[in-house]
Amino acid sequence: MSEPGGGTDDEQERVESRAHLLPEEKAVGSDDPEAQADAILTESDAREDRNVAPDTVLEHRTSAQTVTPIEPPD
């Protein structure tokens, strides 16, 4: 169902959830947390959209697929 602002209920819930500021965001403040959240989520969605740059490869990795760092000798 669409909201008056143009988003669906799920999109609005997602924005409201992200609008809760992280500790580092609270430290610097935000004039409009919901607008900030909407911008962050819009940018995030664009980065994950496979059709934006069809020639690029989007990789999703889990923490199990990370490389173990090589420790320098003492």
PyMOL Python script that loads the backbone (N, CA, C, O; Angstrom):
from pymol import cmd

cmd.read_pdbstr("""\
ATOM      1  N   MET A   1       0.848  -1.177   0.000  1.00  0.00           N
ATOM      2  CA  MET A   1       0.000   0.000   0.000  1.00  0.00           C
ATOM      3  C   MET A   1       0.889   1.233   0.000  1.00  0.00           C
ATOM      4  O   MET A   1       1.875   1.282   0.735  1.00  0.00           O
ATOM      5  N   SER A   2       0.559   2.216  -0.801  1.00  0.00           N
ATOM      6  CA  SER A   2       1.377   3.417  -0.918  1.00  0.00           C
ATOM      7  C   SER A   2       1.067   4.408   0.185  1.00  0.00           C
ATOM      8  O   SER A   2      -0.072   4.550   0.629  1.00  0.00           O
ATOM      9  N   GLU A   3       2.106   5.078   0.606  1.00  0.00           N
ATOM     10  CA  GLU A   3       1.997   6.144   1.591  1.00  0.00           C
ATOM     11  C   GLU A   3       1.848   7.467   0.856  1.00  0.00           C
ATOM     12  O   GLU A   3       2.197   7.554  -0.322  1.00  0.00           O
ATOM     13  N   PRO A   4       1.339   8.498   1.518  1.00  0.00           N
ATOM     14  CA  PRO A   4       1.226   9.800   0.870  1.00  0.00           C
ATOM     15  C   PRO A   4       2.558  10.327   0.342  1.00  0.00           C
ATOM     16  O   PRO A   4       2.572  11.061  -0.646  1.00  0.00           O
ATOM     17  N   GLY A   5       3.665   9.976   0.969  1.00  0.00           N
ATOM     18  CA  GLY A   5       4.975  10.432   0.516  1.00  0.00           C
ATOM     19  C   GLY A   5       5.481   9.705  -0.712  1.00  0.00           C
ATOM     20  O   GLY A   5       6.533  10.063  -1.242  1.00  0.00           O
ATOM     21  N   GLY A   6       4.762   8.693  -1.182  1.00  0.00           N
ATOM     22  CA  GLY A   6       5.143   7.992  -2.391  1.00  0.00           C
ATOM     23  C   GLY A   6       5.756   6.621  -2.153  1.00  0.00           C
ATOM     24  O   GLY A   6       5.904   5.854  -3.104  1.00  0.00           O
ATOM     25  N   GLY A   7       6.118   6.285  -0.920  1.00  0.00           N
ATOM     26  CA  GLY A   7       6.718   4.993  -0.636  1.00  0.00           C
ATOM     27  C   GLY A   7       5.691   4.007  -0.132  1.00  0.00           C
ATOM     28  O   GLY A   7       4.584   4.385   0.253  1.00  0.00           O
ATOM     29  N   THR A   8       6.064   2.738  -0.136  1.00  0.00           N
ATOM     30  CA  THR A   8       5.184   1.715   0.400  1.00  0.00           C
ATOM     31  C   THR A   8       5.346   1.666   1.915  1.00  0.00           C
ATOM     32  O   THR A   8       6.257   2.273   2.477  1.00  0.00           O
ATOM     33  N   ASP A   9       4.445   0.933   2.564  1.00  0.00           N
ATOM     34  CA  ASP A   9       4.541   0.769   4.018  1.00  0.00           C
ATOM     35  C   ASP A   9       5.895   0.168   4.399  1.00  0.00           C
ATOM     36  O   ASP A   9       6.527   0.615   5.356  1.00  0.00           O
ATOM     37  N   ASP A  10       6.346  -0.862   3.639  1.00  0.00           N
ATOM     38  CA  ASP A  10       7.630  -1.502   3.935  1.00  0.00           C
ATOM     39  C   ASP A  10       8.789  -0.525   3.787  1.00  0.00           C
ATOM     40  O   ASP A  10       9.702  -0.516   4.613  1.00  0.00           O
ATOM     41  N   GLU A  11       8.760   0.300   2.741  1.00  0.00           N
ATOM     42  CA  GLU A  11       9.820   1.286   2.543  1.00  0.00           C
ATOM     43  C   GLU A  11       9.832   2.296   3.681  1.00  0.00           C
ATOM     44  O   GLU A  11      10.897   2.683   4.163  1.00  0.00           O
ATOM     45  N   GLN A  12       8.648   2.722   4.107  1.00  0.00           N
ATOM     46  CA  GLN A  12       8.563   3.696   5.197  1.00  0.00           C
ATOM     47  C   GLN A  12       9.088   3.095   6.500  1.00  0.00           C
ATOM     48  O   GLN A  12       9.789   3.768   7.256  1.00  0.00           O
ATOM     49  N   GLU A  13       8.754   1.837   6.762  1.00  0.00           N
ATOM     50  CA  GLU A  13       9.257   1.165   7.964  1.00  0.00           C
ATOM     51  C   GLU A  13      10.779   1.048   7.912  1.00  0.00           C
ATOM     52  O   GLU A  13      11.456   1.215   8.926  1.00  0.00           O
ATOM     53  N   ARG A  14      11.306   0.761   6.733  1.00  0.00           N
ATOM     54  CA  ARG A  14      12.753   0.640   6.554  1.00  0.00           C
ATOM     55  C   ARG A  14      13.442   1.978   6.833  1.00  0.00           C
ATOM     56  O   ARG A  14      14.475   2.022   7.502  1.00  0.00           O
ATOM     57  N   VAL A  15      12.872   3.056   6.323  1.00  0.00           N
ATOM     58  CA  VAL A  15      13.432   4.390   6.556  1.00  0.00           C
ATOM     59  C   VAL A  15      13.354   4.741   8.036  1.00  0.00           C
ATOM     60  O   VAL A  15      14.322   5.237   8.611  1.00  0.00           O
ATOM     61  N   GLU A  16      12.203   4.485   8.654  1.00  0.00           N
ATOM     62  CA  GLU A  16      12.045   4.798  10.077  1.00  0.00           C
ATOM     63  C   GLU A  16      13.033   4.006  10.925  1.00  0.00           C
ATOM     64  O   GLU A  16      13.577   4.524  11.900  1.00  0.00           O
ATOM     65  N   SER A  17      13.263   2.747  10.550  1.00  0.00           N
ATOM     66  CA  SER A  17      14.208   1.919  11.289  1.00  0.00           C
ATOM     67  C   SER A  17      15.626   2.473  11.163  1.00  0.00           C
ATOM     68  O   SER A  17      16.365   2.529  12.146  1.00  0.00           O
ATOM     69  N   ARG A  18      16.005   2.883   9.944  1.00  0.00           N
ATOM     70  CA  ARG A  18      17.359   3.423   9.717  1.00  0.00           C
ATOM     71  C   ARG A  18      17.505   4.832  10.293  1.00  0.00           C
ATOM     72  O   ARG A  18      18.621   5.285  10.543  1.00  0.00           O
ATOM     73  N   ALA A  19      16.400   5.516  10.501  1.00  0.00           N
ATOM     74  CA  ALA A  19      16.444   6.887  11.021  1.00  0.00           C
ATOM     75  C   ALA A  19      16.922   6.941  12.468  1.00  0.00           C
ATOM     76  O   ALA A  19      17.292   8.009  12.956  1.00  0.00           O
ATOM     77  N   HIS A  20      16.918   5.798  13.161  1.00  0.00           N
ATOM     78  CA  HIS A  20      17.482   5.762  14.512  1.00  0.00           C
ATOM     79  C   HIS A  20      18.990   5.918  14.354  1.00  0.00           C
ATOM     80  O   HIS A  20      19.656   5.046  13.796  1.00  0.00           O
ATOM     81  N   LEU A  21      19.515   7.015  14.842  1.00  0.00           N
ATOM     82  CA  LEU A  21      20.913   7.351  14.610  1.00  0.00           C
ATOM     83  C   LEU A  21      21.872   6.391  15.300  1.00  0.00           C
ATOM     84  O   LEU A  21      21.639   5.943  16.423  1.00  0.00           O
ATOM     85  N   LEU A  22      22.955   6.090  14.594  1.00  0.00           N
ATOM     86  CA  LEU A  22      24.043   5.313  15.159  1.00  0.00           C
ATOM     87  C   LEU A  22      24.808   6.209  16.133  1.00  0.00           C
ATOM     88  O   LEU A  22      24.701   7.433  16.053  1.00  0.00           O
ATOM     89  N   PRO A  23      25.574   5.623  17.046  1.00  0.00           N
ATOM     90  CA  PRO A  23      26.294   6.447  18.027  1.00  0.00           C
ATOM     91  C   PRO A  23      27.147   7.546  17.387  1.00  0.00           C
ATOM     92  O   PRO A  23      27.165   8.677  17.873  1.00  0.00           O
ATOM     93  N   GLU A  24      27.850   7.220  16.306  1.00  0.00           N
ATOM     94  CA  GLU A  24      28.694   8.234  15.671  1.00  0.00           C
ATOM     95  C   GLU A  24      27.862   9.314  14.983  1.00  0.00           C
ATOM     96  O   GLU A  24      28.308  10.454  14.850  1.00  0.00           O
ATOM     97  N   GLU A  25      26.646   8.953  14.544  1.00  0.00           N
ATOM     98  CA  GLU A  25      25.750   9.946  13.954  1.00  0.00           C
ATOM     99  C   GLU A  25      25.167  10.851  15.045  1.00  0.00           C
ATOM    100  O   GLU A  25      24.991  12.052  14.840  1.00  0.00           O
ATOM    101  N   LYS A  26      24.872  10.257  16.202  1.00  0.00           N
ATOM    102  CA  LYS A  26      24.367  11.054  17.325  1.00  0.00           C
ATOM    103  C   LYS A  26      25.404  12.073  17.773  1.00  0.00           C
ATOM    104  O   LYS A  26      25.067  13.191  18.162  1.00  0.00           O
ATOM    105  N   ALA A  27      26.674  11.671  17.711  1.00  0.00           N
ATOM    106  CA  ALA A  27      27.751  12.552  18.166  1.00  0.00           C
ATOM    107  C   ALA A  27      27.810  13.842  17.355  1.00  0.00           C
ATOM    108  O   ALA A  27      28.114  14.903  17.900  1.00  0.00           O
ATOM    109  N   VAL A  28      27.521  13.758  16.053  1.00  0.00           N
ATOM    110  CA  VAL A  28      27.572  14.958  15.209  1.00  0.00           C
ATOM    111  C   VAL A  28      26.193  15.551  14.972  1.00  0.00           C
ATOM    112  O   VAL A  28      26.071  16.685  14.510  1.00  0.00           O
ATOM    113  N   GLY A  29      25.148  14.782  15.288  1.00  0.00           N
ATOM    114  CA  GLY A  29      23.785  15.281  15.143  1.00  0.00           C
ATOM    115  C   GLY A  29      23.255  15.158  13.724  1.00  0.00           C
ATOM    116  O   GLY A  29      24.003  14.913  12.777  1.00  0.00           O
ATOM    117  N   SER A  30      21.944  15.335  13.600  1.00  0.00           N
ATOM    118  CA  SER A  30      21.280  15.282  12.301  1.00  0.00           C
ATOM    119  C   SER A  30      20.054  16.179  12.363  1.00  0.00           C
ATOM    120  O   SER A  30      19.239  16.064  13.278  1.00  0.00           O
ATOM    121  N   ASP A  31      19.924  17.075  11.385  1.00  0.00           N
ATOM    122  CA  ASP A  31      18.764  17.958  11.338  1.00  0.00           C
ATOM    123  C   ASP A  31      17.500  17.202  10.954  1.00  0.00           C
ATOM    124  O   ASP A  31      16.403  17.554  11.388  1.00  0.00           O
ATOM    125  N   ASP A  32      17.657  16.153  10.132  1.00  0.00           N
ATOM    126  CA  ASP A  32      16.498  15.403   9.650  1.00  0.00           C
ATOM    127  C   ASP A  32      16.889  13.934   9.485  1.00  0.00           C
ATOM    128  O   ASP A  32      17.257  13.512   8.389  1.00  0.00           O
ATOM    129  N   PRO A  33      16.811  13.146  10.575  1.00  0.00           N
ATOM    130  CA  PRO A  33      17.227  11.745  10.512  1.00  0.00           C
ATOM    131  C   PRO A  33      16.484  10.929   9.452  1.00  0.00           C
ATOM    132  O   PRO A  33      17.078  10.045   8.834  1.00  0.00           O
ATOM    133  N   GLU A  34      15.195  11.210   9.230  1.00  0.00           N
ATOM    134  CA  GLU A  34      14.457  10.434   8.229  1.00  0.00           C
ATOM    135  C   GLU A  34      14.938  10.741   6.819  1.00  0.00           C
ATOM    136  O   GLU A  34      15.064   9.826   6.005  1.00  0.00           O
ATOM    137  N   ALA A  35      15.208  11.999   6.512  1.00  0.00           N
ATOM    138  CA  ALA A  35      15.734  12.348   5.186  1.00  0.00           C
ATOM    139  C   ALA A  35      17.121  11.744   4.999  1.00  0.00           C
ATOM    140  O   ALA A  35      17.458  11.268   3.915  1.00  0.00           O
ATOM    141  N   GLN A  36      17.918  11.766   6.057  1.00  0.00           N
ATOM    142  CA  GLN A  36      19.248  11.165   6.010  1.00  0.00           C
ATOM    143  C   GLN A  36      19.128   9.663   5.760  1.00  0.00           C
ATOM    144  O   GLN A  36      19.848   9.114   4.926  1.00  0.00           O
ATOM    145  N   ALA A  37      18.228   9.001   6.472  1.00  0.00           N
ATOM    146  CA  ALA A  37      18.026   7.564   6.299  1.00  0.00           C
ATOM    147  C   ALA A  37      17.563   7.246   4.888  1.00  0.00           C
ATOM    148  O   ALA A  37      18.041   6.288   4.279  1.00  0.00           O
ATOM    149  N   ASP A  38      16.635   8.040   4.359  1.00  0.00           N
ATOM    150  CA  ASP A  38      16.135   7.819   3.004  1.00  0.00           C
ATOM    151  C   ASP A  38      17.272   7.931   1.995  1.00  0.00           C
ATOM    152  O   ASP A  38      17.368   7.116   1.077  1.00  0.00           O
ATOM    153  N   ALA A  39      18.127   8.925   2.155  1.00  0.00           N
ATOM    154  CA  ALA A  39      19.255   9.112   1.236  1.00  0.00           C
ATOM    155  C   ALA A  39      20.242   7.949   1.327  1.00  0.00           C
ATOM    156  O   ALA A  39      20.727   7.466   0.304  1.00  0.00           O
ATOM    157  N   ILE A  40      20.538   7.502   2.537  1.00  0.00           N
ATOM    158  CA  ILE A  40      21.465   6.386   2.737  1.00  0.00           C
ATOM    159  C   ILE A  40      20.916   5.119   2.094  1.00  0.00           C
ATOM    160  O   ILE A  40      21.641   4.407   1.399  1.00  0.00           O
ATOM    161  N   LEU A  41      19.633   4.836   2.326  1.00  0.00           N
ATOM    162  CA  LEU A  41      19.031   3.624   1.780  1.00  0.00           C
ATOM    163  C   LEU A  41      18.900   3.685   0.263  1.00  0.00           C
ATOM    164  O   LEU A  41      19.073   2.669  -0.409  1.00  0.00           O
ATOM    165  N   THR A  42      18.598   4.858  -0.286  1.00  0.00           N
ATOM    166  CA  THR A  42      18.503   5.013  -1.737  1.00  0.00           C
ATOM    167  C   THR A  42      19.862   4.743  -2.377  1.00  0.00           C
ATOM    168  O   THR A  42      19.949   4.043  -3.385  1.00  0.00           O
ATOM    169  N   GLU A  43      20.918   5.298  -1.792  1.00  0.00           N
ATOM    170  CA  GLU A  43      22.271   5.069  -2.309  1.00  0.00           C
ATOM    171  C   GLU A  43      22.653   3.597  -2.196  1.00  0.00           C
ATOM    172  O   GLU A  43      23.257   3.039  -3.112  1.00  0.00           O
ATOM    173  N   SER A  44      22.308   2.974  -1.087  1.00  0.00           N
ATOM    174  CA  SER A  44      22.609   1.566  -0.883  1.00  0.00           C
ATOM    175  C   SER A  44      21.895   0.704  -1.916  1.00  0.00           C
ATOM    176  O   SER A  44      22.488  -0.216  -2.478  1.00  0.00           O
ATOM    177  N   ASP A  45      20.623   1.000  -2.165  1.00  0.00           N
ATOM    178  CA  ASP A  45      19.859   0.248  -3.161  1.00  0.00           C
ATOM    179  C   ASP A  45      20.471   0.395  -4.549  1.00  0.00           C
ATOM    180  O   ASP A  45      20.532  -0.575  -5.305  1.00  0.00           O
ATOM    181  N   ALA A  46      20.925   1.598  -4.889  1.00  0.00           N
ATOM    182  CA  ALA A  46      21.528   1.837  -6.205  1.00  0.00           C
ATOM    183  C   ALA A  46      22.804   1.022  -6.374  1.00  0.00           C
ATOM    184  O   ALA A  46      23.076   0.511  -7.461  1.00  0.00           O
ATOM    185  N   ARG A  47      23.589   0.896  -5.301  1.00  0.00           N
ATOM    186  CA  ARG A  47      24.829   0.114  -5.393  1.00  0.00           C
ATOM    187  C   ARG A  47      24.541  -1.363  -5.593  1.00  0.00           C
ATOM    188  O   ARG A  47      25.354  -2.073  -6.184  1.00  0.00           O
ATOM    189  N   GLU A  48      23.392  -1.840  -5.110  1.00  0.00           N
ATOM    190  CA  GLU A  48      23.060  -3.252  -5.237  1.00  0.00           C
ATOM    191  C   GLU A  48      22.245  -3.569  -6.485  1.00  0.00           C
ATOM    192  O   GLU A  48      21.992  -4.740  -6.770  1.00  0.00           O
ATOM    193  N   ASP A  49      21.833  -2.557  -7.229  1.00  0.00           N
ATOM    194  CA  ASP A  49      21.013  -2.771  -8.420  1.00  0.00           C
ATOM    195  C   ASP A  49      21.885  -3.305  -9.551  1.00  0.00           C
ATOM    196  O   ASP A  49      22.733  -2.584 -10.078  1.00  0.00           O
ATOM    197  N   ARG A  50      21.683  -4.544  -9.916  1.00  0.00           N
ATOM    198  CA  ARG A  50      22.481  -5.187 -10.963  1.00  0.00           C
ATOM    199  C   ARG A  50      22.268  -4.545 -12.332  1.00  0.00           C
ATOM    200  O   ARG A  50      23.143  -4.646 -13.192  1.00  0.00           O
ATOM    201  N   ASN A  51      21.139  -3.894 -12.555  1.00  0.00           N
ATOM    202  CA  ASN A  51      20.849  -3.311 -13.858  1.00  0.00           C
ATOM    203  C   ASN A  51      21.495  -1.943 -14.062  1.00  0.00           C
ATOM    204  O   ASN A  51      21.527  -1.445 -15.187  1.00  0.00           O
ATOM    205  N   VAL A  52      22.003  -1.335 -13.012  1.00  0.00           N
ATOM    206  CA  VAL A  52      22.623  -0.018 -13.134  1.00  0.00           C
ATOM    207  C   VAL A  52      23.910  -0.114 -13.953  1.00  0.00           C
ATOM    208  O   VAL A  52      24.165   0.729 -14.813  1.00  0.00           O
ATOM    209  N   ALA A  53      24.701  -1.118 -13.691  1.00  0.00           N
ATOM    210  CA  ALA A  53      25.950  -1.336 -14.423  1.00  0.00           C
ATOM    211  C   ALA A  53      26.037  -2.819 -14.772  1.00  0.00           C
ATOM    212  O   ALA A  53      26.720  -3.580 -14.087  1.00  0.00           O
ATOM    213  N   PRO A  54      25.343  -3.232 -15.841  1.00  0.00           N
ATOM    214  CA  PRO A  54      25.253  -4.662 -16.155  1.00  0.00           C
ATOM    215  C   PRO A  54      26.593  -5.324 -16.471  1.00  0.00           C
ATOM    216  O   PRO A  54      26.698  -6.548 -16.394  1.00  0.00           O
ATOM    217  N   ASP A  55      27.613  -4.552 -16.824  1.00  0.00           N
ATOM    218  CA  ASP A  55      28.913  -5.144 -17.140  1.00  0.00           C
ATOM    219  C   ASP A  55      29.775  -5.387 -15.909  1.00  0.00           C
ATOM    220  O   ASP A  55      30.847  -5.984 -16.010  1.00  0.00           O
ATOM    221  N   THR A  56      29.318  -4.932 -14.758  1.00  0.00           N
ATOM    222  CA  THR A  56      30.096  -5.133 -13.544  1.00  0.00           C
ATOM    223  C   THR A  56      29.598  -6.367 -12.807  1.00  0.00           C
ATOM    224  O   THR A  56      28.492  -6.853 -13.045  1.00  0.00           O
ATOM    225  N   VAL A  57      30.428  -6.854 -11.919  1.00  0.00           N
ATOM    226  CA  VAL A  57      30.088  -8.040 -11.141  1.00  0.00           C
ATOM    227  C   VAL A  57      29.824  -7.604  -9.706  1.00  0.00           C
ATOM    228  O   VAL A  57      30.658  -6.947  -9.082  1.00  0.00           O
ATOM    229  N   LEU A  58      28.667  -7.973  -9.195  1.00  0.00           N
ATOM    230  CA  LEU A  58      28.320  -7.674  -7.811  1.00  0.00           C
ATOM    231  C   LEU A  58      28.533  -8.942  -7.001  1.00  0.00           C
ATOM    232  O   LEU A  58      27.865  -9.952  -7.227  1.00  0.00           O
ATOM    233  N   GLU A  59      29.452  -8.889  -6.071  1.00  0.00           N
ATOM    234  CA  GLU A  59      29.753 -10.058  -5.262  1.00  0.00           C
ATOM    235  C   GLU A  59      29.171  -9.903  -3.870  1.00  0.00           C
ATOM    236  O   GLU A  59      29.289  -8.850  -3.242  1.00  0.00           O
ATOM    237  N   HIS A  60      28.550 -10.953  -3.406  1.00  0.00           N
ATOM    238  CA  HIS A  60      28.063 -11.004  -2.029  1.00  0.00           C
ATOM    239  C   HIS A  60      28.897 -12.056  -1.319  1.00  0.00           C
ATOM    240  O   HIS A  60      28.905 -13.223  -1.709  1.00  0.00           O
ATOM    241  N   ARG A  61      29.587 -11.642  -0.290  1.00  0.00           N
ATOM    242  CA  ARG A  61      30.441 -12.566   0.449  1.00  0.00           C
ATOM    243  C   ARG A  61      30.011 -12.626   1.907  1.00  0.00           C
ATOM    244  O   ARG A  61      29.427 -11.687   2.449  1.00  0.00           O
ATOM    245  N   THR A  62      30.314 -13.737   2.508  1.00  0.00           N
ATOM    246  CA  THR A  62      30.043 -13.899   3.931  1.00  0.00           C
ATOM    247  C   THR A  62      31.359 -13.779   4.693  1.00  0.00           C
ATOM    248  O   THR A  62      32.432 -13.789   4.090  1.00  0.00           O
ATOM    249  N   SER A  63      31.277 -13.668   5.987  1.00  0.00           N
ATOM    250  CA  SER A  63      32.495 -13.560   6.791  1.00  0.00           C
ATOM    251  C   SER A  63      33.342 -14.825   6.689  1.00  0.00           C
ATOM    252  O   SER A  63      34.551 -14.777   6.914  1.00  0.00           O
ATOM    253  N   ALA A  64      32.721 -15.956   6.353  1.00  0.00           N
ATOM    254  CA  ALA A  64      33.467 -17.201   6.203  1.00  0.00           C
ATOM    255  C   ALA A  64      34.353 -17.175   4.959  1.00  0.00           C
ATOM    256  O   ALA A  64      35.275 -17.982   4.837  1.00  0.00           O
ATOM    257  N   GLN A  65      34.080 -16.262   4.046  1.00  0.00           N
ATOM    258  CA  GLN A  65      34.842 -16.182   2.804  1.00  0.00           C
ATOM    259  C   GLN A  65      35.948 -15.131   2.848  1.00  0.00           C
ATOM    260  O   GLN A  65      36.541 -14.819   1.815  1.00  0.00           O
ATOM    261  N   THR A  66      36.226 -14.598   3.993  1.00  0.00           N
ATOM    262  CA  THR A  66      37.268 -13.578   4.088  1.00  0.00           C
ATOM    263  C   THR A  66      38.642 -14.225   4.123  1.00  0.00           C
ATOM    264  O   THR A  66      38.778 -15.414   4.409  1.00  0.00           O
ATOM    265  N   VAL A  67      39.631 -13.443   3.834  1.00  0.00           N
ATOM    266  CA  VAL A  67      41.008 -13.916   3.834  1.00  0.00           C
ATOM    267  C   VAL A  67      41.596 -13.693   5.220  1.00  0.00           C
ATOM    268  O   VAL A  67      41.415 -12.635   5.822  1.00  0.00           O
ATOM    269  N   THR A  68      42.287 -14.684   5.706  1.00  0.00           N
ATOM    270  CA  THR A  68      42.951 -14.552   6.996  1.00  0.00           C
ATOM    271  C   THR A  68      44.175 -13.664   6.811  1.00  0.00           C
ATOM    272  O   THR A  68      45.028 -13.962   5.975  1.00  0.00           O
ATOM    273  N   PRO A  69      44.275 -12.588   7.571  1.00  0.00           N
ATOM    274  CA  PRO A  69      45.423 -11.691   7.394  1.00  0.00           C
ATOM    275  C   PRO A  69      46.726 -12.379   7.783  1.00  0.00           C
ATOM    276  O   PRO A  69      46.777 -13.183   8.714  1.00  0.00           O
ATOM    277  N   ILE A  70      47.769 -12.040   7.047  1.00  0.00           N
ATOM    278  CA  ILE A  70      49.092 -12.587   7.347  1.00  0.00           C
ATOM    279  C   ILE A  70      49.744 -11.671   8.374  1.00  0.00           C
ATOM    280  O   ILE A  70      49.896 -10.470   8.153  1.00  0.00           O
ATOM    281  N   GLU A  71      50.118 -12.255   9.482  1.00  0.00           N
ATOM    282  CA  GLU A  71      50.752 -11.487  10.552  1.00  0.00           C
ATOM    283  C   GLU A  71      52.229 -11.298  10.221  1.00  0.00           C
ATOM    284  O   GLU A  71      52.905 -12.257   9.848  1.00  0.00           O
ATOM    285  N   PRO A  72      52.729 -10.087  10.351  1.00  0.00           N
ATOM    286  CA  PRO A  72      54.164  -9.874  10.101  1.00  0.00           C
ATOM    287  C   PRO A  72      54.996 -10.555  11.189  1.00  0.00           C
ATOM    288  O   PRO A  72      54.558 -10.683  12.332  1.00  0.00           O
ATOM    289  N   PRO A  73      56.193 -10.986  10.818  1.00  0.00           N
ATOM    290  CA  PRO A  73      57.042 -11.639  11.842  1.00  0.00           C
ATOM    291  C   PRO A  73      57.485 -10.630  12.900  1.00  0.00           C
ATOM    292  O   PRO A  73      57.617  -9.436  12.632  1.00  0.00           O
ATOM    293  N   ASP A  74      57.707 -11.138  14.092  1.00  0.00           N
ATOM    294  CA  ASP A  74      58.165 -10.268  15.196  1.00  0.00           C
ATOM    295  C   ASP A  74      59.614  -9.942  15.085  1.00  0.00           C
ATOM    296  O   ASP A  74      60.152  -9.225  15.928  1.00  0.00           O
TER     297      ASP A  74
END
""", "prot")
cmd.dss("prot")
cmd.show_as("cartoon", "prot")
cmd.util.cbc("prot")
cmd.orient("prot")
